[in-house]
Amino acid sequence: MKAKHVQLKINPREHVTVLLEEPMLFDKLHTLSAEYSVSMDLLVNLAIKRLIDDIDLIRNLRCGKIKSNYK
């Protein structure tokens, strides 16, 4: 299996390359990008944001900080 790279634009001057070691992930991103007419950059950024949000939620739960959306 060969790893695939996704180039992300952070801003006009900065780029980040993400190495996807699972080629199936690259193929799935490419398919979703075409299916929904959104860039692979957007999909990868949303996935990373979701991962970070989930990690923050778990950390907060461990510390006893429960954020409620109900008022």
N, C-alpha and C positions, 0 to 999 in steps of 0.2 A: 504494500500500500504506500502510495506517495502522498505526503502532506501537501495541502493547498494553502495558499496565502490569500488573504483579503486585505486590500489596502484601504484604510479609512482616512478620510480628511477630517482633521480636527478643526482647522481653520485654513485659510488660503496658504499659509506658510508651513503648517505642520501636518505631517502624515504619520500614521501609525500602521504597521503591518501586523496583522493577526495571523498566527500560524494555526491552521485547523488540521490536527493530526488524523482526524476521521474524515476521509474524503466524502463520506455520505452527508456530513454536516454541510460541506461546501455545496454539494449537489442540492440539498434541501433548501439552503439559503437562495441559491440561484433559481430554483423552481418557484419559491414563494415570491421572490423579487419580480419575476416575470408575471406570475399569476395575479399579483395585486398591484403591479405597476409602481413599486417603490424600490428605492435603491438598496443594494446590499449593505451599504454604509448604515442606513437607517435601521435595518433589521438587526445588524450586529450591535449597534449602539443601544437599541431598545433591549436586546437580550442581556447586555452587560449591565444596564441600569436595573433591569428586573432582578438579576443575580445579586447586585449590591443591595437593593431594597430588601430582598429576602434575607440576606445575611444580617442586615441591620435589625430586622424584625426579630430574628432568632436571638441576637445579642441582647436586645431590649427585653425579650421575654425571660431570658436567663437572669437578668438583673432585676426583674420584677417590674419593669416599666411596660405597662400595657397601654397602648394608644388606642383609644376607642373612637370610632367615627360617629357614635351615637351621642346625642346631647340630652 
